[in-house]
Amino acid sequence: METTETRVAVLSILVKNRDSVHKLNTLLHDYADVIIGRMGIPYKARNINIICIALDAPQTVISALSGKIGALENVMVRATYADA
């Protein structure tokens, strides 16, 4: 049986528009099986939400999720990877 190599990564997400939160949560639910943990901080002084998602997944899955999140209106995402 072939095993797919996975990577540990953190997605840093800034949400500037609360209208995008439902779509973001739906995406995260779809990828729940590769999410290690999640931390969200509402920063009311700047009217943004800061979310960090820790993942253990194949590179293609991390890239796909990051791309889908980045396509949401007023949402920015960056991925940081642990050393292989």
SEMAR-558880 format. One record per residue (C-alpha): residue in three letters; chain; x, y, z. Coordinates in pm, 1 decimal. Layout:
N
<mifi = ALA, nunu = A, X = X, Y = Y, Z = Z>
...
This chain:
84
<mifi = MET, nunu = A, X = 0.0, Y = 0.0, Z = 0.0>
<mifi = GLU, nunu = A, X = 135.4, Y = 341.8, Z = -99.1>
<mifi = THR, nunu = A, X = 142.0, Y = 617.8, Z = 160.0>
<mifi = THR, nunu = A, X = 106.6, Y = 980.1, Z = 65.6>
<mifi = GLU, nunu = A, X = 365.8, Y = 1205.5, Z = 223.0>
<mifi = THR, nunu = A, X = 216.0, Y = 1480.8, Z = 433.2>
<mifi = ARG, nunu = A, X = 347.3, Y = 1813.2, Z = 556.9>
<mifi = VAL, nunu = A, X = 272.0, Y = 2014.0, Z = 865.6>
<mifi = ALA, nunu = A, X = 166.4, Y = 2368.7, Z = 787.0>
<mifi = VAL, nunu = A, X = -5.5, Y = 2668.0, Z = 940.9>
<mifi = LEU, nunu = A, X = -248.8, Y = 2881.2, Z = 743.5>
<mifi = SER, nunu = A, X = -264.3, Y = 3240.2, Z = 866.0>
<mifi = ILE, nunu = A, X = -595.3, Y = 3394.7, Z = 764.6>
<mifi = LEU, nunu = A, X = -721.0, Y = 3753.4, Z = 791.9>
<mifi = VAL, nunu = A, X = -1092.1, Y = 3806.4, Z = 736.0>
<mifi = LYS, nunu = A, X = -1186.7, Y = 4168.4, Z = 665.4>
<mifi = ASN, nunu = A, X = -1552.9, Y = 4106.4, Z = 588.9>
<mifi = ARG, nunu = A, X = -1783.6, Y = 3908.0, Z = 817.4>
<mifi = ASP, nunu = A, X = -1991.4, Y = 3814.4, Z = 510.8>
<mifi = SER, nunu = A, X = -1712.2, Y = 3570.8, Z = 415.1>
<mifi = VAL, nunu = A, X = -1703.5, Y = 3389.3, Z = 751.5>
<mifi = HIS, nunu = A, X = -1978.9, Y = 3139.6, Z = 663.1>
<mifi = LYS, nunu = A, X = -1806.5, Y = 3040.9, Z = 336.6>
<mifi = LEU, nunu = A, X = -1474.1, Y = 3009.0, Z = 518.6>
<mifi = ASN, nunu = A, X = -1623.1, Y = 2788.7, Z = 790.0>
<mifi = THR, nunu = A, X = -1782.6, Y = 2567.9, Z = 523.9>
<mifi = LEU, nunu = A, X = -1442.2, Y = 2520.3, Z = 356.5>
<mifi = LEU, nunu = A, X = -1276.0, Y = 2440.2, Z = 687.5>
<mifi = HIS, nunu = A, X = -1546.7, Y = 2186.9, Z = 765.2>
<mifi = ASP, nunu = A, X = -1480.7, Y = 2018.8, Z = 428.2>
<mifi = TYR, nunu = A, X = -1111.7, Y = 1981.2, Z = 522.8>
<mifi = ALA, nunu = A, X = -1168.8, Y = 1884.8, Z = 888.6>
<mifi = ASP, nunu = A, X = -992.5, Y = 1549.4, Z = 850.0>
<mifi = VAL, nunu = A, X = -653.2, Y = 1720.8, Z = 792.9>
<mifi = ILE, nunu = A, X = -693.6, Y = 2004.4, Z = 1044.8>
<mifi = ILE, nunu = A, X = -494.6, Y = 1954.8, Z = 1365.2>
<mifi = GLY, nunu = A, X = -630.4, Y = 2264.5, Z = 1538.6>
<mifi = ARG, nunu = A, X = -772.1, Y = 2610.2, Z = 1493.4>
<mifi = MET, nunu = A, X = -746.0, Y = 2940.5, Z = 1678.5>
<mifi = GLY, nunu = A, X = -958.1, Y = 3244.5, Z = 1602.3>
<mifi = ILE, nunu = A, X = -917.1, Y = 3595.6, Z = 1738.7>
<mifi = PRO, nunu = A, X = -1173.4, Y = 3867.2, Z = 1668.1>
<mifi = TYR, nunu = A, X = -985.2, Y = 4197.9, Z = 1660.8>
<mifi = LYS, nunu = A, X = -1265.9, Y = 4449.1, Z = 1705.7>
<mifi = ALA, nunu = A, X = -1037.6, Y = 4755.7, Z = 1710.4>
<mifi = ARG, nunu = A, X = -951.2, Y = 4687.3, Z = 1344.3>
<mifi = ASN, nunu = A, X = -1275.7, Y = 4509.5, Z = 1249.8>
<mifi = ILE, nunu = A, X = -1094.4, Y = 4194.9, Z = 1134.2>
<mifi = ASN, nunu = A, X = -1078.9, Y = 3831.4, Z = 1239.0>
<mifi = ILE, nunu = A, X = -743.3, Y = 3656.2, Z = 1269.8>
<mifi = ILE, nunu = A, X = -751.5, Y = 3278.7, Z = 1225.0>
<mifi = CYS, nunu = A, X = -468.0, Y = 3025.3, Z = 1239.9>
<mifi = ILE, nunu = A, X = -520.8, Y = 2671.2, Z = 1113.3>
<mifi = ALA, nunu = A, X = -268.5, Y = 2393.5, Z = 1179.5>
<mifi = LEU, nunu = A, X = -273.3, Y = 2114.7, Z = 918.0>
<mifi = ASP, nunu = A, X = -109.6, Y = 1780.2, Z = 849.3>
<mifi = ALA, nunu = A, X = -185.8, Y = 1702.0, Z = 486.7>
<mifi = PRO, nunu = A, X = -35.5, Y = 1634.9, Z = 144.6>
<mifi = GLN, nunu = A, X = 106.9, Y = 1944.8, Z = -25.2>
<mifi = THR, nunu = A, X = -165.5, Y = 1933.5, Z = -290.1>
<mifi = VAL, nunu = A, X = -440.1, Y = 1942.6, Z = -25.7>
<mifi = ILE, nunu = A, X = -280.4, Y = 2234.8, Z = 159.8>
<mifi = SER, nunu = A, X = -241.9, Y = 2426.9, Z = -165.9>
<mifi = ALA, nunu = A, X = -600.7, Y = 2354.0, Z = -270.5>
<mifi = LEU, nunu = A, X = -743.3, Y = 2473.1, Z = 60.9>
<mifi = SER, nunu = A, X = -521.5, Y = 2781.7, Z = 64.4>
<mifi = GLY, nunu = A, X = -629.3, Y = 2869.0, Z = -290.3>
<mifi = LYS, nunu = A, X = -998.1, Y = 2829.4, Z = -210.6>
<mifi = ILE, nunu = A, X = -965.2, Y = 3044.9, Z = 101.4>
<mifi = GLY, nunu = A, X = -769.9, Y = 3310.0, Z = -90.4>
<mifi = ALA, nunu = A, X = -1046.7, Y = 3326.6, Z = -350.8>
<mifi = LEU, nunu = A, X = -1298.9, Y = 3441.4, Z = -88.5>
<mifi = GLU, nunu = A, X = -1382.4, Y = 3811.3, Z = -94.6>
<mifi = ASN, nunu = A, X = -1186.0, Y = 4020.6, Z = 158.2>
<mifi = VAL, nunu = A, X = -996.2, Y = 3717.5, Z = 292.0>
<mifi = MET, nunu = A, X = -616.1, Y = 3689.9, Z = 286.9>
<mifi = VAL, nunu = A, X = -424.0, Y = 3368.0, Z = 353.1>
<mifi = ARG, nunu = A, X = -58.3, Y = 3266.1, Z = 378.4>
<mifi = ALA, nunu = A, X = 85.5, Y = 2921.2, Z = 439.0>
<mifi = THR, nunu = A, X = 392.7, Y = 2849.4, Z = 647.9>
<mifi = TYR, nunu = A, X = 545.0, Y = 2501.2, Z = 637.8>
<mifi = ALA, nunu = A, X = 745.7, Y = 2305.6, Z = 891.2>
<mifi = ASP, nunu = A, X = 1077.7, Y = 2169.1, Z = 767.7>
<mifi = ALA, nunu = A, X = 1042.0, Y = 1840.8, Z = 584.6>
